[in-house]
Amino acid sequence: MRQNYFFVFYSSRLDKIWVMSSEEFCNESNLNKTGKNAGKRSIWFNGRSKKTMTEHAYPRFDKYFDVDFSRFR
């Protein structure tokens, strides 16, 4: 975890931007235990509805959704 370090994630299919601090990213992400990415972190902001076959953003990440980068002001 780094101080004053932010992650910016963008989904072109959803046209959304999420901004998270390093601490928030570590709390929300999953730590890969095995495989070629073992020890690295991963996060999924979107899911796909099996019924309608459409993508959607998970509501638990709405607090990180940002349009104009106002978190940096």
Phi and psi in degrees as GROMACS dihedral restraints (atoms count N, CA, C in turn):
[ dihedral_restraints ]
;  ai    aj    ak    al  type     phi  dphi    fc
    3     4     5     6     1  -112.7    20    10
    4     5     6     7     1   145.8    20    10
    6     7     8     9     1   -78.4    20    10
    7     8     9    10     1   142.9    20    10
    9    10    11    12     1    54.5    20    10
   10    11    12    13     1    39.2    20    10
   12    13    14    15     1  -121.7    20    10
   13    14    15    16     1   127.9    20    10
   15    16    17    18     1  -121.7    20    10
   16    17    18    19     1   146.4    20    10
   18    19    20    21     1  -107.5    20    10
   19    20    21    22     1   135.0    20    10
   21    22    23    24     1  -117.0    20    10
   22    23    24    25     1   121.5    20    10
   24    25    26    27     1  -115.1    20    10
   25    26    27    28     1   139.1    20    10
   27    28    29    30     1  -131.7    20    10
   28    29    30    31     1   134.6    20    10
   30    31    32    33     1  -113.5    20    10
   31    32    33    34     1   115.2    20    10
   33    34    35    36     1   -72.4    20    10
   34    35    36    37     1   -31.9    20    10
   36    37    38    39     1   -70.5    20    10
   37    38    39    40     1   -34.1    20    10
   39    40    41    42     1   -96.0    20    10
   40    41    42    43     1   -14.2    20    10
   42    43    44    45     1    54.2    20    10
   43    44    45    46     1    51.4    20    10
   45    46    47    48     1  -130.7    20    10
   46    47    48    49     1   152.5    20    10
   48    49    50    51     1  -124.2    20    10
   49    50    51    52     1   133.0    20    10
   51    52    53    54     1  -118.7    20    10
   52    53    54    55     1   137.5    20    10
   54    55    56    57     1  -123.0    20    10
   55    56    57    58     1   125.9    20    10
   57    58    59    60     1  -133.2    20    10
   58    59    60    61     1   144.2    20    10
   60    61    62    63     1   -75.7    20    10
   61    62    63    64     1   168.0    20    10
   63    64    65    66     1   -60.7    20    10
   64    65    66    67     1   -41.1    20    10
   66    67    68    69     1   -66.1    20    10
   67    68    69    70     1   -43.2    20    10
   69    70    71    72     1   -63.5    20    10
   70    71    72    73     1   -40.5    20    10
   72    73    74    75     1   -61.8    20    10
   73    74    75    76     1   -43.9    20    10
   75    76    77    78     1   -64.7    20    10
   76    77    78    79     1   -35.1    20    10
   78    79    80    81     1   -72.9    20    10
   79    80    81    82     1   -35.6    20    10
   81    82    83    84     1   -91.7    20    10
   82    83    84    85     1   -21.1    20    10
   84    85    86    87     1   -88.6    20    10
   85    86    87    88     1   168.3    20    10
   87    88    89    90     1  -105.7    20    10
   88    89    90    91     1   140.3    20    10
   90    91    92    93     1   -93.5    20    10
   91    92    93    94     1   119.3    20    10
   93    94    95    96     1   -70.6    20    10
   94    95    96    97     1   128.6    20    10
   96    97    98    99     1   -94.4    20    10
   97    98    99   100     1   -32.6    20    10
   99   100   101   102     1  -134.6    20    10
  100   101   102   103     1   171.8    20    10
  102   103   104   105     1    92.1    20    10
  103   104   105   106     1  -174.3    20    10
  105   106   107   108     1   -70.4    20    10
  106   107   108   109     1   -18.6    20    10
  108   109   110   111     1  -105.1    20    10
  109   110   111   112     1    24.8    20    10
  111   112   113   114     1   -59.8    20    10
  112   113   114   115     1   134.7    20    10
  114   115   116   117     1    88.8    20    10
  115   116   117   118     1    -9.4    20    10
  117   118   119   120     1   -98.0    20    10
  118   119   120   121     1   162.4    20    10
  120   121   122   123     1  -104.7    20    10
  121   122   123   124     1   148.8    20    10
  123   124   125   126     1  -138.6    20    10
  124   125   126   127     1   153.5    20    10
  126   127   128   129     1  -146.9    20    10
  127   128   129   130     1   142.9    20    10
  129   130   131   132     1  -122.0    20    10
  130   131   132   133     1   115.9    20    10
  132   133   134   135     1   -89.4    20    10
  133   134   135   136     1   -18.3    20    10
  135   136   137   138     1  -127.1    20    10
  136   137   138   139     1   160.2    20    10
  138   139   140   141     1  -136.1    20    10
  139   140   141   142     1   173.6    20    10
  141   142   143   144     1  -127.1    20    10
  142   143   144   145     1   129.6    20    10
  144   145   146   147     1   -74.8    20    10
  145   146   147   148     1   126.2    20    10
  147   148   149   150     1   -72.1    20    10
  148   149   150   151     1   -30.1    20    10
  150   151   152   153     1   -73.5    20    10
  151   152   153   154     1   -49.5    20    10
  153   154   155   156     1  -101.3    20    10
  154   155   156   157     1    -6.3    20    10
  156   157   158   159     1    55.8    20    10
  157   158   159   160     1    39.1    20    10
  159   160   161   162     1  -116.9    20    10
  160   161   162   163     1   150.6    20    10
  162   163   164   165     1   -88.5    20    10
  163   164   165   166     1   150.2    20    10
  165   166   167   168     1  -147.2    20    10
  166   167   168   169     1   155.4    20    10
  168   169   170   171     1   -87.6    20    10
  169   170   171   172     1   140.9    20    10
  171   172   173   174     1   -69.7    20    10
  172   173   174   175     1   133.6    20    10
  174   175   176   177     1   -64.7    20    10
  175   176   177   178     1   -23.3    20    10
  177   178   179   180     1   -67.6    20    10
  178   179   180   181     1   -15.5    20    10
  180   181   182   183     1  -100.0    20    10
  181   182   183   184     1     6.8    20    10
  183   184   185   186     1   -60.9    20    10
  184   185   186   187     1   -29.4    20    10
  186   187   188   189     1   -68.4    20    10
  187   188   189   190     1   -16.6    20    10
  189   190   191   192     1  -100.1    20    10
  190   191   192   193     1    -5.0    20    10
  192   193   194   195     1   -65.9    20    10
  193   194   195   196     1   133.8    20    10
  195   196   197   198     1  -142.5    20    10
  196   197   198   199     1   138.1    20    10
  198   199   200   201     1  -104.0    20    10
  199   200   201   202     1   -42.0    20    10
  201   202   203   204     1  -120.9    20    10
  202   203   204   205     1    19.6    20    10
  204   205   206   207     1    57.0    20    10
  205   206   207   208     1    38.6    20    10
  207   208   209   210     1   -69.8    20    10
  208   209   210   211     1   -15.9    20    10
  210   211   212   213     1   -66.4    20    10
  211   212   213   214     1   -20.5    20    10
  213   214   215   216     1   -88.8    20    10
  214   215   216   217     1    -3.3    20    10
